[in-house]
Amino acid sequence: MNKSLRWWFALVALIAVAAAVYWYVTRSQAPLPPAPSGPPEASSAAVIRHPLERIAPDAAGAGAAAEDLPPLDASDAAIEGAVVDLLGGEGVTDLVGSGDYIRKIVATVDNLPRSRASARLWPVQPTPGQFTVREDGDRTYLSTGNFQRYSPFVSLATSVDSGKLVALYVRYYPLFQRAYEGLGYPGRYFNDRVIEVIDDLLATPEPQGAIELVLPPQDPSVEIARPWVLYRFSDPALQALPAGQKILVRMGNDNARRVKAMLRELRQQLATAPH
């Protein structure tokens, strides 16, 4: 399992609405990923399923007027200020890092239902502590101590006022949309993708019993500095899950249930069609 799994559930609050995650921005300077392979759907064929105008009809066209928002490339200061106001500011500014927040959030959201979501782009800080396993004879299992590492951050993420979070997302939505189209999706609607990602996360299975891990075959003559990053689920069904669902599994069922409850609440506010 990758140690660089970030304390993701501050992110999930924002992943769900793609808004509040600014507060835990990584200090990585990694470049944004290239546009997805394959041609995007033509603008004329795109159908908006969850228009924000229906969710927040009083929000100036589902977002601040374009002239009231900063350019995407100069939006970091405004986002930081908005998030500090939302969260009260204590300890937040120390966690803000490399900038380009909106693009990183959009890229991370878009990647969660895929097989990989680059940790270099996750806009959150690393989880304290080290990934641990439990040995039982010749078998290796995910240690429940890992679940406890994430519990404080799940509590923090789930404590965010969802109504205020949605309002922040709606206000800055034009910038999220612009960043999404810049990834290679002209004419596609970012809020629709957010709902798709929430639905994918809500479909995460809850494994029963200990989760067995395996290491791929290694050359014994080569010393591996961080072997924990190589662990895989021994269950092929778990190993085949998309990146976002794997993260939820690694956090443990109790944490996952709390996050799913938050995601359902956010989906209810952001979607115009039932799940």
N, C-alpha and C positions, 0 to 999 in steps of 0.2 A: 504494500500500500504506500502511496506517495506521501512522504512526510509533509510535502508542501501543500497538502490539503489545507486550505485556509480556514480560519474560523468563519465558516461558510454561512452560518445562519444569520449573522448580521447581513450578509449578502442576500440570503434567501428573502428576507423582508423586502429587499429591493429588487431581487430577481423577480419576485412576484409582480411588483409594480415597476421595477427598474428605477427606483428613485432614491431610496435612503442609503444605499450602499456607499455613498460618497464618503461617509464618515470614516471608513476603514480602508483607505486606498493604499495599495501596495507601493513600495518604493522602487519596484522594478521599473527599468527603463526599456523593457522589451518592446519591439515594434508591434503594431497591430497586425493581426493575421491577414493574409491575402483574401480577396473576395472568394466566396464559395465557388467550387467548381461547378460547371454546368450553367447554361444560360438561365437567368431569372425569368419569371413569367412576365409577359408583356404587360405594360401598364393598363392597356385596354381590357385585359382579361382578368385583372385583379378585382376581387370582390371584398369589400370591407365588411367583416362579420361583426365586429365589436367597436363601432364608432364612438369615440369619447363624447361627441356632441349629445348623444342620448344619455350618457352617464352623468355628465355635468353640463347641462344646457346653459347654466349661468356663467360658465367659465370662459367667456370671450372666445367662443368657437373652439371649445375643448383645449384651451391653452391660452397663454398670454399672447397678445398681439405681437406679431413679428418685430415691430418696431420697439416693443417694450423689453425684448430679450436681448442679451448680448450675442455676438456671433459665437458659433459653436467653438471655434478655436480660442475664444477669450471668455469661456463660460465658467472656468474653474472657481474663480473668486465668488461669483454669485451662488454657485452650488454649495461651496463651503459655508457661506453665510446662512443660506437657507437651512442647511442640515444642522448647523449649530443652534439656530433658533428652534428647530424641531426637537432636538435632543437635550437642550439645555446647556450645551457647550462644555460641560465638565469632562475633561480627558479626551474630547473629540479631536481638538486641533493637533494633539500629539500623535494622532493616528493617521492624519491626512498626509499623503506623500507625494507621489510623482506627478499627479495631474492627469489631464486628458480623461477625466473621470467618465464623462458620458459615453465616449467611444468604448472605453474598457468595459463598462457595464453592459452596453448593447452587445458587444462581441461575446461576453461571457454568457449572457442570457441566450443568445442565439446558439451557442455551442453546447449548452447543457443537455439537450436531447440527443446529441450526437455521441459517437463512441469516445471522443476525447474533448476535454475542455481545458485548454492550456492554463496551468496554474500561474504562469508568468503574467497572465493578463487579468487574473482575479483581483478586483479592487479591494482586497482586504488583507489584513496582517496574518502572519502564520499563527497557527494554534500553539499556545505554550506547551512545553513538554515534548516528549518523543513518542512516536508510534511504538506500541508494545504488543507482543504476542505471548501466548501461553503454550508451553510445551507439555504434551501428554504422551509419553512414550516416543514413538517415531512420528507423531502427528503434531501439527502446529495449528493453533486457533487464535482468532482475534481476541485480544484481551478486553474484558469489560472495562478496564481502566481507561481505555480510549473513549468510551461513551461519556465517562465522568469529565474528561477534559473539555468536552464541548457543551456540557450542560449550562455553565454560566453564560455562555454566549447565546445559546438558544433562549435562555430567559431574557437576556437583553434584547434580542431581536423581536421576540414575541411581546415585549412590553411596549413597543412603539404604537402610538395611536394610529390605527389604520386609516381613519378618516383624514387626519392631517397628512399622512403619508400619501394617500391618493390625491389630495389637493396639491401637494408638492409636485407629484408626478404629472398631474394635469397641467399645472402652470408651465412646466418646462417641457411638456410633450413635444412641441415643434422641434426642439433640439435633439430629442431622442429619435424622432422620425428622420431628421436629417442625417444623423449618424447611421441609422439603419440602412437608409438608401445608399449611403456612402460605402457600406460593406459589400454592395453589389446587388441590392434589391430595389431597383427603381420601380416606383409604383406599388410596392408592397407596404402593408400597414403594420407598424411595429406593435401596436397594442394587440393585434391578432396573434402575433408571434408570442407575446407575453402570455396570453391565455393558453396557447398551445403548450408552452413550457410549464405553466402551472398544472395543466391536465396531465402532462407527462410525469411530473413529480408526484402528483396525487396517486398515480398508478404504481408507485414503488411498492414492491412486495415487502412483507415483514417476515424475515426468516425466523423459524422456530428452532431454538437450541443454539448450541455453539456454532460459530461460523468458521469452518476449516479453511486454512490458507495453504498454498503451495508456492514453492520457488521454482522457476524454470531451471532446466539443466544448466549448470555452470562449469566452466573450465576450472578445476581445482587449483591450478597453478596461478590463477588470477585472483588477487585479493580485491574484494568489493568493499569500498569504503562505507557505503550506506545500503546494506542488503535489504533493509525494510522497504525500500522504494520498489523492489522487484516482486513483492508478494502479490499473488493473485488468489481469487476465490477458487477453491477446488470444485465447487458446484458450477458446471458449465452454464446453467441458466443465470446464476448471479454474475458470472464473469461476462456474459453477453449483454448485461444491462447497459443502458446509456449512461454517460458520465454523471449526470445529475442524480439519477437513481442510485448509482453506486455510492455516491457521497452520503445520501440519506441512510443507506444500509450500514455504512461504516460508523455512523453516528449512534446507532442503536435504536431499537424500536420505540422506546419511550420518547427520546428526542424527536424521532421522525414523526410520531403522532402529534406532538405539540406543534411542529412546523407545519404539518398537513392541515391542522385546524386553522392556523393562521392563513395558510394559502387559500383555504376554502372561503374564509371571510373576505380576503382580498379579491378573490375571483368574483364573489357575489357583487362587489362594488364596481369591478372593472368590466365585467362581461355583460352583454346585452342579450345573451341567450343562455339558457340553463345548461348545466353540466350533465 
